[in-house]
């Protein structure tokens, strides 16, 4: 007689606030790196190329968008690959930290190449290195939190993660104002970025070691290995990895809620990048500020918005744990859309900054609550792979948003005005709404706090 015996692997217990802060610490340095690169450092290097006659000034927005698209393409390819590798890595320090530590240490080289680029080609090499290394931190980090936090706390954990990202954005605004305004010290900025990244990853690695695998099995062979022996009895490592990727993609096609979440992510990042990537040129062309004044003003606006957003992010995450995440995201989408489209009606810096604060609040809820939602709908054993796939939607949406730089230049040139910025603001508002509507198609579920592995064991006959 054969009977089934359930072997329960202990999931993570309820985490303290201090643990959640430590676990989210690398998100601060990642947000800092992303925020100061796009658009501040990109804009700095491209403006320097314009000054040296290596780039046409009338194509600055287009070049800014294309460089950003190139970086996002690299990130979109790298993150799922690193996610698969991380999911299948076994080392003394865990599955996630080896990649995170490698990426953090290499940042200073990539940033130095990019910032000191004498031409477009070297700039692209620097962007290639930078995005690859940032992906080595971000993809494992995204999986680290659901590895260590139970589903009932994911809204709160996502709130802390978003707050850390906001702190990173505030620091990026300060660095932009201090080093990229009138002072022109980009190398000092990259030293701060690299140092903070290394410190944050090391502290998290030291104080929050990875737990044992949450799903254990007493079976001597996994389903994947059985498949490999059946169809590829002598497969080499490369063939086995290719088969694993194919199996993962087949499972992905059946995850309907996750696919709708990708639509949400894609639409949101179109809007997010439209607003973030062309803020500097908007301040120059519409508000009438000089290049240095625009950078300093952008830094101050980012700091102001970030502090406002911090007040609502953690409460929003806690509320979403109780009332559900879809409702919160719908409200956030409406808020962001209305405030964004209203910016087209003003040329006042103070009014535009006030409206952007509401857009920022909506975006922050999208970040924190949306991220908590996706961790609840992805397969638990393949967290890094699925969260790496989300970066494809992020990269594609960001690329579409960045391509709006071409729209700005063309509309402004043809109408001899600054109406191109109004066009892309309306597009951003529409995409915020589309993102919220996609969320309504998702069927939210709660993950169990522990997993069951079934062991087939012989039992004595009665």
N, C-alpha and C positions, 0 to 999 in steps of 0.2 A: 504493500500500500504506500502510495506517495502522497504526502501532504505538503502544503506550502507554509513556510515560516517566514514571517516578516521581520527583517532586521532593520532597525531604525538607526539612522545616523543622526547624531545630534546636530541640529542647526544652531545658528548663533542665538544667544540669549539677547534679551533687550539691552541695547547699548546705552551707555551714559552720554550726556551732552558733550563731555570732554572728549570721549572716544570719537564721536561723530565729527567734532572739529578737527581732530588730528587726522582722521581718515580723509577728510576733504581738503587738507592743506595743499597738496599739489595742484588742486584746481585753481588756487590763487595765482601761482606762478604761470600756469598754462594760460589763464585769461590775460594776465599781464603781457605775456609774449605775443598772443594773438592780437590783443587790442593795440599795442604800440606798433606792431608791424603793419597792420591794415587799419587805417591808411597812413599813420604818421611816418614810419620809417620808409615805406614804399614811396610816399609822397616826397620825403626828404631826398632820397636817392634820385628819383626821376626829375625832381626840380633841379638838382645839381647837374644832371645830364642836359637839361634844357639850357642852363646857364653856360655850359661848355659847348653848346651848339651841336650836341649829339642826339637831340630829340626836338621835334617841332612843338612849340608851346601850344599851338591850337589843338594838338592831339594828346594833351596831358591826361584828360579824363579817360580817353580811350586806352592809353598806355597803362594807366592805373588799374583799369578794369582787366586788361589782358594779363598783366603780371599777377593779379589776384586770382584769375581763373587758372593760370598755370599752377600756382601753388595749391589751389583747391583740388585740381586734378591729381596731383601727386598724393595729396592727403587722402583723397577718395580711394585710390588704389592701395595705398600703404596700410590704412587702418584695418580693413577686413583681413588682409594677409597676416598682419601682426596679431590680430585677434585669434585667428586659427592657430598660429604658432603658440600663442600664450595659453590657449585652452588645452593644448597637448604637451605643454612643457612640464617637466618634473625636475625640480632642483631643490637643493637644501634650503633655499630662501623663498621657495614658492613658485607659482606660475607667473605672477605679475611683476614682481620687483626687479628681476634681472633686466627686463626691457626698459622699465622706468629709469633705473639708474644709468644705463647706457645712454639713453636719450638725453638725460639731464646733463651728463658730463660733456657730451659732444656739442651742446648748444653754442658755446662761446665761439667755436671754430666757424660754424655755419653763419652766425650773426656777423662775425668779423668779415667774412667773405662778402656777404650781402651789402653791408653798410659801406664798405670801402670799394665797391665795384666801380671800375673805370668805364664800363660800357654795359650795354643791355645783356650781352652774353654771360658775362661774369655775374651780373645780378641774378640771372635765371639759375645759374649753377648754385649760388648761395640760397635762393629760394627752394631749390630742389633738396639741398642738404637740410635746410631748416625744417621744411614740412615733413620730411622723413623722420627726423629726430623727434619732432613734436608728436608725431603719430605713435612713436615708440613709448611715449609717456601717456598719451590720451587714451588709446585703445585699451591697454591693461587697466588704467585707472577707472574707466567707465565700468569695467567688470568687477573691480575690487570692492566697490560698495555693495552691490547685491550679493557678492560672496560673503560679506561679513555682517550684513544688516537684514533682519527679518522683514517680511513684506509689510507687516503692520506699522513699521517705522519708516518706510521708504519715503513717504511724503515729507516727514521731518528731516530725514537724511538729505533728501533732494533740496530742501530749503537751506540747510547749512552749506551744501555744495554750491548753491547759487549765491549765497552770501559771500563765500570765499571768492567766487568768480567776480563778484561785484567789487570786493576789496581789491582784487587784482586790477580791475578796470580803473578804480580810483587811483591806484599807484601808477598805472599807465598814464592817466591824465596828468599826474604830478610830474612824471618823468618827461612827458611831452612838453609841459610848460617849462620845466627846469633845464632840459638838455637840448630840446629841438626848437625852442623859440629863438630869441635873440642870441642865446649863448652858443648855439651850434656845437654841441659836444656829443655826437652820437655814440662814440666809443665808450664814454662814461655810462651812457644808458644801457649798452649791451652788457657791460660788466655787472651792473645791478641786476639785470634780467637773469643772466646766467647764474650769478651767485644765489639769488633767491630761489631759483628752480632747484639747484643742487641741494640747498639747505632744506627746502620743504620736502623733497623726496626722501632724503636721508632721515629726517625726523619721523616721517610716517612709517618708513621701513623699520626704524628702531623701536617705535612705541606701539605699532599696530601690526605685528607679524601675521602672516597669512595663516588661517586655520587649516585643519585637515579637510580633505574633500568632503563636501556635504552629502554626496551620494556614494555609498559604498556597496560593493557587490562581492559575494563569496564565490561567484562563478569564475572558473579559471580562464574564460575567454569572453571578450566583449562581442557585441553584435557586429561591429565594424571589422574586427579581426576575423570572425567567422565568415563574413562576406568576402574578405580578401583571400582567405584560404580556399573558399569554394570556387571563386571565379578567377583569382589571380594567385595560384599557389606559389609561384616563384617571383612575385612582384618585388621590384626594388623600391627604395624609399621614395623616389620621385613619383613612380606610378601609384604607390599607396596614398601619397598626399593628394594626387589628382583625383583619385576615387573618393577620398574624404570630402574634397571640395564639391564634387558632383552630388554626393549624398546630401550634403548640407544645403545645396541649392534646391534640390528636390523637396526637402522639408520646408524650405523657405517659401516655396510657391503655394504651400497649403496653409500658411499662416495669414489668414485674411485680415485679422485685426492689425497685425504687424504691418501689412502692406498699406492699409489705410493710414497707419501712423506715419509711414514713410511719405505719403502724400501730404499729410499735415506738416511734417518737417521740411519737405521740399518747398512748400508754399511760404512757410514762415521765414525761411532763410532768404528767399527772394526779397521779402520786405526788409528783413534785418540788414542785409548787405546794401540795399539801396540807401537806407538811412545812415548807415555807418561809414560807407566807403566814400561818399561824395559830400560829407559834411564840410570838409575843408574848402573845397572849391565852391560850395554853396555860400559859405561865409565870405569868400572873396568876391564872387560874381554878383550875388543877390544883396548881401548886407553891405558890401563895399569895403571890407577889411584888407589890409596888406597880408602878404604871405606869413610873416612872423606873427602878426596880430591874430590871424585866423588860427594858427596852431595853439597859441596861448589861450584864445577864447574857447576853442574846442576842448582843451584840457580842463578848463574851469567848468564848462557845461557838463562834461562827463562826470566830474566829481559831484556836482550838484544833483544830477539825475541819480547817480549811484547811491548817494546817501538817502534820497527819497525812496528808492526801491528797497533798500535794506529794511525799512520800516514795515514792509508788507510781505516780504518773501517768506520768512519763517512762519508767520501766522497763516499765510496762504497754504503752505505745505501741510501744516497741522490740520487746517480745516478740510483740505482735500482728503486726508486720511479718514475723515468722518463722513463727509457728504458725497464723496466721489470726485474723481478728477475731471470727468468730461464737463460737468457744469462749470467748474472753475475756468477751464480753458475756453469755453464759449464766451463767458463774460470778458475774459482777457482779450480775446480776438475782437470783440465789439469795441472795447475801450481803445485798443491800439488803432483800429481802423478809423474811428471817428476823430481822434486827436491828430492822426497823420494827415487825413484829407483836409482838416481845418488849417493846417500850416500853409496851404496854398493861398489862403486868403489874407496873409499878412507878410510884410517885409520888416517887421519890428523884431529885433533880436530878442528882446525880453519876452514878447508874446510867443515867439517860436520856441524859446527855451522852456517856457511854461507848458506848452502843448507837448513838447518832447518828453517832459517829465511823465505825463500820463501814458505816452507810448512806451516809455521805459518800464513803467510799472506793468503794463500788459505783457511786454516782452519778457520780463523777469518771471511772471507767472507761467508763461509758455515754457521757459527754460526749466524751472524747478518742477512744476506739476507735470509737465509733459514728460520729463525725464523719469519721474517716479512712475508714471503710467506705463512707459515702455518696459521698465524692469519687471513689471507685473505680467506682461504678456509674452515675453520671450522664453524659449525653453531654458530651463535652469542649467543644464549641463553645457550649453553652448553660448553662454552669456557674452563672452568677448567677441565671438564671431558675429552674433546678431547686432550687438552694439557697434561693432565695426561696420556692418552693413548700413547702419543708420547714417554713418558719415558719408556714404555715397549720396544719399538724399541731401545731406547737408552741403556737400560739395557741389552737386548739380544745382541746387537752389541758389547757393551763393554765386555760382558761375553765371546763372541767368541774371541775378541781381547786379553783379559787376558789369555784365554786358550792357546794362542801361547807361553806362558812361558814353557809349556810342550814341545812344538816343539823345542824351543831353547835348553833346557836341553838335550833332546834326540839326536838332530843332533850334538850338541857339544860333547856329550859323545861318539857317534858312530864314528865320524870322527876325534876325538881328536883335535878339532880346535874350532874356533869361528864362523863357517859358519852358525850356527843356526840363528844368528842375520841377516845375508843377506837374509835368507829364509823369515823371517817375514817382512823384509822391502819390499821385492817384493810383498808379499801378501797385505801389506798396500797400495802400489801403485795401485795394481789392484782394490782394494776396493774403492779407491778415484775415479777411472774412472767409476766404476759401480754406485757409488752414483750420479755422474754428469749425467749419462745416464738416471737414474730413474727420475730425475727432468724433463727431456724433455717430459715425458709422462703426466705431470700435466697440467691441463687447468687452468691458473691463472684467477682469477676474482677479481673485486673490490667490497668491501662491501659498502653499502650506509652509509652515515654519520648519518642517523636517521632511525628509524624503524617505520613501520605503523602497527597499531592495528585496526582491523575492528570492528566497533560497529554496531549491527543491531538495528535500532531505528524506531519506527512507525512514519509515516508522514501523514498529513491530505490529504484527497482526493481532487482533483481539482474540 
